[in-house]
Amino acid sequence: MAWNKPLPHPTSISQPYWDGLRDHEVRLQQCEHGHWLFFPRTHCPTCGSRQLIWRRVSGEGRLYTFTVGRVPTLPEFTDEMPQLLAVVELDEGVHLNTTLVGVDPADVRVGQRLRPVFDDRPGEVTLLRYTPVESAHPGVIAGEAAPAAVPAPGVEEKPKRRISCKDIAAMKSLVSEEFTGWSNAFEVTQEIINQFAALSGDDYWIHTDPERCKRESPFGTPIAHGALVQVLVSRLKMPMDYEVVDFVNIVNYGSDRLRFPAIVPSGCSIHGRCRVKSVEQLKSGVQVTLEINVHVVGQDRPSVINDLVMLYM
């Protein structure tokens, strides 16, 4: 897949470090007096010596500190949530910033031994990540092993139960506290946001002006209209295991509740799930309230909560 995340730009000073990672080696600078240093520099910050050489090291160390990021720092990282941001203290004493892979956040402990993981997926440069020494995670993440950007579980067509809307007991049996599995995912691109802005007339800059968003928006990037994300539900195929039949018409009655608790940054993918919240027999038909939740992929908090009311007649 195409790598959509920011990448480092090696300089003439740091190039040997990146060359080492490309060769699946960790290389550090050491001065003539034995001081190790990182990040790459022209002189030793301890003694000031400019007599530096590059040495290959194991790359192993211990976890100095970490945090669990549950809000992506950029939209491009939503597929890595939660993100384990860490500082590793190498055996040589230097510290470097990285991310942890192959470990559950609940199992991360300050001080645990770590080993390097070379992430070749970007193709242009190799990134250095870390995993616990006891982890079964491979030491190299190859480009061809890159995961799909957007998982789409539960979208296979399966035989569905046919529920007659005239059978009120059967209809009420659909009411559940449990949500369906996730739908397919759909990418909310800036082009789609712009098209919705042009159609709706809501072209407020926080949706349509990336450069101004970088300067002034608390989100740093354009965000999708809540109304847009709501209507994009029609793009999401909820894996419901039933089909309501025996009705002449079905009418959208609106919503009992419509909330937009979290933003959808431009370029993020969304997916959704639903549950039958209530079923009521009316004179005009059977009223079904379907709670639909739409999330940015990787986010726990929903971006849209819609209690959609439908009437089967």
Salt bridges, closest charged atoms under 4 A:
ASP19 OD1 - ARG22 NH1 3.48
ASP23 OD1 - ARG22 NE 3.61
ASP23 OD2 - ARG27 NH2 3.28
GLU25 OE1 - ARG27 NH2 2.96
GLU25 OE2 - ARG56 NH1 3.32
GLU60 OE1 - ARG113 NH2 3.31
ASP79 OD1 - LYS5 NZ 3.24
GLU80 OE2 - LYS5 NZ 3.66
GLU80 OE1 - ARG129 NH1 3.88
GLU89 OE1 - ARG62 NE 2.83
GLU89 OE2 - HIS95 NE2 2.92
ASP91 OD1 - ARG113 NH1 2.82
ASP119 OD2 - ARG121 NH2 2.96
ASP119 OD2 - ARG129 NE 2.62
ASP120 OD2 - HIS24 NE2 2.79
GLU157 OE2 - LYS237 NZ 2.12
ASP202 OD2 - HIS207 NE2 3.97
GLU211 OE2 - LYS214 NZ 3.71
GLU216 OE1 - ARG212 NE 3.19
ASP241 OD1 - ARG161 NH2 3.08
GLU243 OE1 - ARG162 NH1 3.65
GLU291 OE2 - ARG257 NH2 3.37
GLU291 OE1 - ARG275 NH2 2.90
ASP307 OD2 - ARG257 NE 3.27
ASP307 OD2 - LYS277 NZ 2.62
